[in-house]
Amino acid sequence: MNTPPTATKDTVYNPELFQFPAMKKRRMAASFSGGDVTSGGVLPLLRQLDRRLGLTKAMAQVLPDPSDPALIEHSRNSLLRQRIHDLCDGCEDLNDQNTLRLDPAWQMAVEQIKPLASSPTLCRLENRADRAAAWALHGILADQFMASFRTPLTELILNFDATDDRVHDRQEGAHFHGYYGDYCFLQLYVFCGE
């Protein structure tokens, strides 16, 4: 039996569930009472954000798919959702997908009620991407960014600036940079406006 925590003067206990919109016959709610748990707690929020912005839908329309439509089990949109949500949840490689593809929270985030794509299927999706696909995807992101302004833009000024992040020991991806006189990561940031 779950008992509510003892409230302090700064704590407010709310026993109600936080409801997310249903998908087909499945519903999702967040609470702190235990029960079936998932490692993808951020997935419902990512799903809502994607539904609002429509990024994966737009991306799926510009990515080429040489597959035979009669043999496709997972749509490009669901593959993109699964992979992007996977990256946002901190899973950079695909080795966890054979387990996560069966997680109901992951299935709801992708809006499917069947097992999601396997690691090899997602790997094929990634390997299909080429320079033209990258250019098209960047165009979608640029269009979304420009559409986010309340008034139409007459001019867009982007400021590109590298910032050093010094590393210690032998971290992967670090290189010696003569200007900074040290080993560092050299991230490129893009700023627009203030």
Residue frames as qw, qx, qy, qz and C-alpha x, y, z in Angstrom:
[[0.000, 0.889, 0.458, 0.000, 0.00, 0.00, 0.00],
 [0.417, 0.362, -0.013, 0.834, 1.35, 3.40, -0.97],
 [0.284, -0.792, -0.420, 0.340, 1.13, 6.09, 1.65],
 [0.289, 0.894, 0.040, 0.339, 1.58, 9.76, 0.85],
 [0.572, 0.166, -0.370, 0.713, 4.86, 11.31, 1.94],
 [0.326, -0.696, -0.420, 0.483, 4.91, 13.52, 4.99],
 [0.292, 0.808, 0.216, 0.464, 4.35, 17.08, 3.85],
 [0.445, -0.289, -0.223, 0.818, 6.64, 19.85, 5.00],
 [0.115, 0.754, 0.255, -0.595, 5.81, 23.53, 4.81],
 [0.125, 0.562, -0.474, -0.667, 7.43, 23.66, 1.31],
 [0.032, -0.020, 0.949, 0.312, 5.92, 20.40, 0.01],
 [0.640, 0.169, 0.120, -0.739, 2.50, 20.02, -1.54],
 [0.285, -0.026, 0.953, 0.103, 1.28, 16.45, -2.00],
 [0.589, 0.300, -0.134, -0.738, -1.03, 15.94, -4.96],
 [0.555, -0.055, 0.828, -0.056, -2.42, 12.39, -5.22],
 [0.691, 0.601, 0.191, -0.355, -4.00, 13.04, -8.62],
 [0.731, 0.085, 0.496, 0.461, -2.63, 11.59, -11.82],
 [0.104, 0.623, -0.279, -0.723, -1.18, 13.76, -14.54],
 [0.740, 0.394, 0.543, -0.055, -3.04, 12.61, -17.67],
 [0.087, -0.363, 0.571, 0.731, -1.63, 12.56, -21.22],
 [0.665, 0.324, -0.138, -0.659, -3.85, 12.33, -24.31],
 [0.800, -0.012, 0.595, -0.080, -4.83, 8.77, -25.19],
 [0.228, 0.467, -0.677, -0.521, -3.58, 6.96, -28.26],
 [0.533, -0.050, -0.763, -0.362, -6.08, 4.51, -29.74],
 [0.736, -0.511, -0.373, -0.243, -7.14, 2.33, -26.78],
 [0.684, -0.146, -0.406, 0.588, -4.14, 3.07, -24.58],
 [0.166, -0.940, -0.049, -0.294, -3.93, 5.83, -22.04],
 [0.643, 0.135, -0.408, 0.634, -0.96, 7.12, -20.11],
 [0.377, -0.887, -0.084, -0.253, -0.80, 8.84, -16.76],
 [0.452, 0.395, -0.543, 0.587, 2.07, 9.93, -14.55],
 [0.634, -0.712, -0.040, -0.299, 2.03, 9.44, -10.81],
 [0.109, 0.603, -0.707, 0.351, 4.41, 8.63, -8.01],
 [0.794, -0.280, 0.300, -0.449, 2.59, 5.55, -6.76],
 [0.351, -0.340, 0.863, 0.127, 4.81, 2.88, -8.39],
 [0.803, 0.403, 0.349, -0.266, 3.43, 0.02, -10.44],
 [0.793, 0.360, 0.293, 0.395, 4.61, -0.60, -13.99],
 [0.188, -0.837, 0.162, 0.488, 7.54, 1.69, -14.65],
 [0.755, 0.581, 0.131, 0.274, 9.50, 2.69, -17.71],
 [0.591, -0.299, 0.077, 0.745, 12.92, 4.15, -18.32],
 [0.242, 0.343, 0.402, 0.814, 11.43, 6.66, -20.78],
 [0.105, -0.645, -0.564, 0.505, 9.84, 9.22, -18.49],
 [0.008, 0.483, -0.144, -0.864, 10.44, 12.05, -20.97],
 [0.171, 0.149, 0.833, 0.504, 8.68, 10.24, -23.83],
 [0.108, 0.732, 0.669, -0.064, 5.13, 11.58, -23.27],
 [0.053, -0.824, -0.025, 0.563, 6.47, 15.13, -23.36],
 [0.187, -0.325, 0.647, 0.664, 8.47, 14.43, -26.52],
 [0.204, 0.415, 0.849, 0.256, 5.37, 12.92, -28.13],
 [0.067, 0.850, 0.447, -0.270, 3.34, 16.05, -27.34],
 [0.131, -0.701, 0.268, 0.647, 6.08, 18.34, -28.62],
 [0.210, -0.089, 0.786, 0.574, 6.37, 16.37, -31.84],
 [0.181, 0.616, 0.763, 0.075, 2.60, 16.38, -32.34],
 [0.004, 0.876, 0.223, -0.428, 2.57, 20.15, -31.91],
 [0.081, -0.683, 0.424, 0.589, 5.54, 20.92, -34.16],
 [0.857, 0.456, 0.160, -0.181, 5.08, 18.10, -36.67],
 [0.035, -0.750, 0.610, 0.253, 8.83, 17.68, -37.13],
 [0.432, -0.162, 0.875, 0.148, 8.96, 13.92, -37.65],
 [0.597, 0.587, 0.529, -0.136, 6.00, 14.06, -40.04],
 [0.338, 0.898, -0.167, -0.227, 7.76, 16.72, -42.13],
 [0.198, -0.606, 0.745, 0.195, 11.04, 14.79, -41.98],
 [0.605, 0.105, 0.789, 0.011, 9.40, 11.57, -43.11],
 [0.586, 0.738, 0.278, -0.185, 8.07, 13.34, -46.21],
 [0.292, 0.873, -0.361, -0.147, 11.53, 14.40, -47.43],
 [0.389, -0.482, 0.780, 0.086, 13.54, 11.27, -46.63],
 [0.591, 0.307, -0.597, -0.447, 13.88, 8.79, -49.49],
 [0.655, -0.188, 0.675, -0.282, 12.68, 5.24, -48.92],
 [0.361, 0.371, -0.717, -0.467, 13.66, 2.69, -51.57],
 [0.292, -0.007, 0.921, -0.259, 11.74, -0.09, -49.78],
 [0.234, -0.263, -0.788, -0.506, 8.93, -2.01, -51.41],
 [0.410, -0.284, 0.180, -0.848, 5.71, -0.54, -49.88],
 [0.842, -0.167, -0.367, -0.358, 4.17, -4.01, -49.71],
 [0.774, -0.024, -0.533, 0.340, 6.98, -5.18, -47.41],
 [0.068, 0.459, -0.357, 0.811, 7.12, -2.20, -45.02],
 [0.504, -0.469, -0.708, 0.159, 6.18, -3.01, -41.43],
 [0.325, -0.662, -0.290, 0.610, 7.19, 0.33, -39.85],
 [0.342, 0.890, 0.228, 0.196, 6.50, 3.68, -41.51],
 [0.501, 0.406, -0.184, 0.742, 9.27, 6.23, -41.96],
 [0.294, -0.696, 0.061, -0.652, 7.44, 8.48, -39.51],
 [0.849, -0.511, -0.015, -0.132, 7.38, 5.81, -36.79],
 [0.853, 0.077, -0.138, 0.497, 11.04, 4.93, -37.43],
 [0.252, 0.562, -0.141, 0.775, 12.03, 8.59, -37.15],
 [0.538, -0.682, 0.029, -0.494, 9.98, 9.07, -33.98],
 [0.937, -0.320, -0.094, 0.108, 11.51, 5.99, -32.40],
 [0.739, 0.191, -0.130, 0.633, 15.07, 7.00, -33.27],
 [0.064, 0.626, -0.093, 0.772, 14.72, 10.67, -32.35],
 [0.672, -0.641, 0.000, -0.371, 13.00, 9.86, -29.05],
 [0.935, -0.131, -0.144, 0.295, 15.75, 7.31, -28.44],
 [0.517, 0.372, -0.158, 0.755, 18.44, 9.98, -28.91],
 [0.241, -0.667, 0.050, -0.704, 16.56, 12.50, -26.74],
 [0.832, -0.516, -0.040, -0.199, 16.33, 9.90, -23.97],
 [0.294, -0.771, 0.564, 0.009, 20.12, 9.49, -24.00],
 [0.836, -0.007, 0.536, 0.117, 20.42, 6.23, -25.98],
 [0.158, 0.722, -0.421, -0.526, 22.97, 7.14, -28.63],
 [0.094, 0.250, -0.904, -0.333, 23.56, 3.64, -29.94],
 [0.681, -0.047, -0.342, -0.646, 20.93, 1.13, -30.94],
 [0.339, 0.128, -0.919, 0.156, 21.80, -1.77, -28.63],
 [0.205, 0.112, 0.697, -0.678, 18.93, -1.05, -26.20],
 [0.505, 0.141, -0.210, -0.825, 16.20, -1.03, -28.84],
 [0.482, -0.037, -0.848, -0.216, 15.61, -4.77, -28.82],
 [0.220, -0.338, -0.782, 0.476, 14.35, -4.35, -25.24],
 [0.106, 0.335, 0.222, -0.910, 12.87, -0.84, -25.43],
 [0.292, 0.002, -0.596, -0.748, 10.82, -1.70, -28.54],
 [0.408, -0.358, -0.835, -0.094, 8.54, -3.77, -26.28],
 [0.142, -0.268, -0.517, 0.800, 8.07, -1.03, -23.64],
 [0.115, 0.733, 0.666, 0.073, 4.47, 0.33, -23.74],
 [0.116, -0.840, -0.084, 0.523, 5.66, 3.88, -23.01],
 [0.213, -0.365, 0.573, 0.702, 7.97, 3.79, -26.03],
 [0.194, 0.369, 0.832, 0.367, 5.18, 2.34, -28.17],
 [0.032, 0.845, 0.496, -0.198, 2.81, 5.13, -27.10],
 [0.180, -0.702, 0.180, 0.665, 5.44, 7.77, -27.85],
 [0.115, -0.173, 0.723, 0.658, 5.71, 6.40, -31.39],
 [0.609, 0.224, 0.124, -0.750, 1.89, 5.96, -31.51],
 [0.582, 0.169, -0.746, -0.275, 1.96, 2.22, -32.15],
 [0.747, -0.370, 0.329, -0.443, 0.44, -0.62, -30.18],
 [0.983, 0.137, -0.074, 0.096, 2.78, -3.28, -31.54],
 [0.716, -0.420, 0.168, 0.532, 6.51, -3.86, -31.02],
 [0.180, 0.908, -0.175, -0.336, 8.61, -1.08, -32.49],
 [0.715, 0.614, -0.333, 0.042, 11.42, -1.48, -35.00],
 [0.905, -0.294, 0.000, 0.308, 14.44, -3.59, -34.13],
 [0.378, -0.712, 0.295, 0.513, 18.03, -2.34, -33.95],
 [0.468, 0.004, 0.643, 0.606, 18.89, -3.59, -37.47],
 [0.236, 0.750, 0.564, 0.253, 15.85, -1.81, -38.95],
 [0.154, -0.963, -0.068, 0.210, 16.84, 1.48, -37.30],
 [0.503, -0.461, 0.461, 0.567, 20.42, 0.97, -38.44],
 [0.437, 0.362, 0.642, 0.515, 19.23, 0.66, -42.05],
 [0.053, 0.934, 0.351, 0.038, 17.29, 3.91, -41.63],
 [0.334, -0.839, 0.190, 0.386, 20.43, 5.71, -40.45],
 [0.522, -0.225, 0.601, 0.562, 22.59, 4.23, -43.21],
 [0.406, 0.638, 0.580, 0.301, 20.16, 5.42, -45.90],
 [0.050, -0.955, -0.117, 0.267, 20.79, 9.05, -44.98],
 [0.672, 0.234, 0.192, 0.676, 23.05, 10.89, -47.40],
 [0.233, -0.132, -0.030, 0.963, 24.07, 14.48, -48.06],
 [0.228, -0.330, -0.461, -0.792, 20.79, 15.29, -49.86],
 [0.540, -0.570, -0.616, -0.064, 18.77, 13.92, -46.92],
 [0.469, -0.393, -0.341, 0.714, 20.84, 15.95, -44.43],
 [0.069, 0.063, 0.184, 0.979, 20.29, 19.09, -46.52],
 [0.385, -0.454, -0.564, -0.572, 16.53, 18.47, -46.65],
 [0.574, -0.546, -0.567, 0.228, 16.34, 17.84, -42.88],
 [0.349, -0.249, -0.177, 0.886, 18.27, 21.02, -42.15],
 [0.109, -0.264, -0.373, -0.883, 15.82, 22.90, -44.37],
 [0.500, -0.573, -0.608, -0.229, 12.92, 21.64, -42.26],
 [0.538, -0.487, -0.403, 0.558, 14.63, 22.78, -39.05],
 [0.204, -0.050, 0.077, 0.975, 15.39, 26.20, -40.56],
 [0.270, -0.421, -0.510, -0.700, 11.78, 26.59, -41.72],
 [0.558, -0.594, -0.575, 0.070, 10.49, 25.65, -38.25],
 [0.458, -0.334, -0.247, 0.786, 12.88, 28.13, -36.63],
 [0.038, 0.093, 0.224, 0.969, 11.84, 30.99, -38.90],
 [0.403, -0.488, -0.586, -0.506, 8.15, 30.15, -38.42],
 [0.513, -0.458, -0.611, 0.393, 8.59, 30.42, -34.64],
 [0.157, -0.095, -0.127, 0.975, 8.82, 34.23, -34.80],
 [0.221, 0.613, 0.617, -0.442, 5.57, 36.13, -34.24],
 [0.376, 0.814, -0.024, -0.442, 6.21, 38.61, -37.03],
 [0.878, 0.422, 0.100, 0.201, 7.58, 37.59, -40.43],
 [0.591, -0.500, 0.226, 0.591, 11.33, 38.00, -40.73],
 [0.472, 0.876, -0.057, -0.084, 12.82, 40.51, -43.12],
 [0.364, 0.682, -0.594, 0.220, 16.36, 39.58, -42.14],
 [0.924, -0.380, -0.037, -0.004, 18.00, 36.74, -40.25],
 [0.221, 0.761, -0.552, 0.261, 21.46, 37.26, -38.77],
 [0.952, -0.268, -0.140, 0.053, 23.22, 34.20, -37.41],
 [0.054, -0.825, 0.534, -0.178, 26.36, 34.46, -35.31],
 [0.951, 0.030, -0.292, 0.097, 28.59, 31.36, -35.40],
 [0.118, -0.792, 0.501, -0.329, 31.05, 31.09, -32.55],
 [0.788, 0.041, -0.594, 0.160, 33.30, 28.30, -31.34],
 [0.469, -0.734, 0.296, -0.392, 33.78, 27.83, -27.61],
 [0.457, 0.349, -0.794, 0.197, 36.51, 25.73, -26.09],
 [0.816, -0.470, 0.065, -0.330, 35.75, 23.16, -23.44],
 [0.144, 0.611, -0.763, 0.154, 39.03, 21.98, -21.94],
 [0.929, -0.135, -0.286, -0.190, 39.30, 18.28, -21.19],
 [0.378, -0.659, 0.625, -0.180, 41.26, 16.28, -18.67],
 [0.648, -0.167, 0.741, 0.061, 43.09, 13.03, -19.21],
 [0.068, -0.152, 0.777, 0.608, 42.38, 11.25, -22.51],
 [0.518, 0.438, 0.513, -0.526, 38.76, 11.91, -23.30],
 [0.485, 0.301, 0.714, 0.406, 37.49, 10.65, -26.63],
 [0.267, 0.820, 0.433, 0.264, 37.02, 13.34, -29.25],
 [0.274, -0.903, 0.052, 0.326, 39.43, 15.82, -27.66],
 [0.728, 0.467, 0.074, 0.498, 42.07, 17.45, -29.84],
 [0.456, -0.434, -0.070, 0.774, 44.90, 19.86, -29.21],
 [0.279, 0.877, 0.320, 0.223, 44.07, 23.38, -30.32],
 [0.584, 0.154, -0.105, 0.790, 46.97, 25.78, -30.83],
 [0.091, -0.647, -0.094, -0.751, 44.97, 28.95, -30.19],
 [0.673, -0.654, -0.041, -0.344, 43.80, 27.76, -26.77],
 [0.174, 0.604, -0.719, 0.296, 47.10, 25.93, -26.07],
 [0.441, -0.180, 0.767, -0.430, 45.35, 22.90, -24.61],
 [0.081, -0.166, -0.941, -0.282, 43.35, 19.77, -25.37],
 [0.344, 0.251, 0.381, -0.821, 39.69, 20.61, -25.70],
 [0.344, 0.549, 0.746, 0.154, 36.37, 19.99, -27.38],
 [0.037, -0.213, 0.149, 0.965, 35.61, 22.85, -29.73],
 [0.268, 0.580, 0.762, -0.105, 31.83, 23.17, -30.03],
 [0.061, 0.173, 0.352, 0.918, 30.31, 25.41, -32.65],
 [0.102, 0.563, 0.654, -0.495, 27.37, 27.47, -31.36],
 [0.092, 0.414, 0.489, 0.763, 24.89, 29.40, -33.47],
 [0.032, -0.481, -0.511, 0.711, 23.20, 32.45, -31.98],
 [0.069, 0.523, 0.541, 0.655, 20.30, 34.43, -33.40],
 [0.301, -0.793, -0.190, -0.495, 19.26, 37.71, -31.82],
 [0.254, -0.673, 0.479, -0.503, 19.71, 38.19, -28.11]]
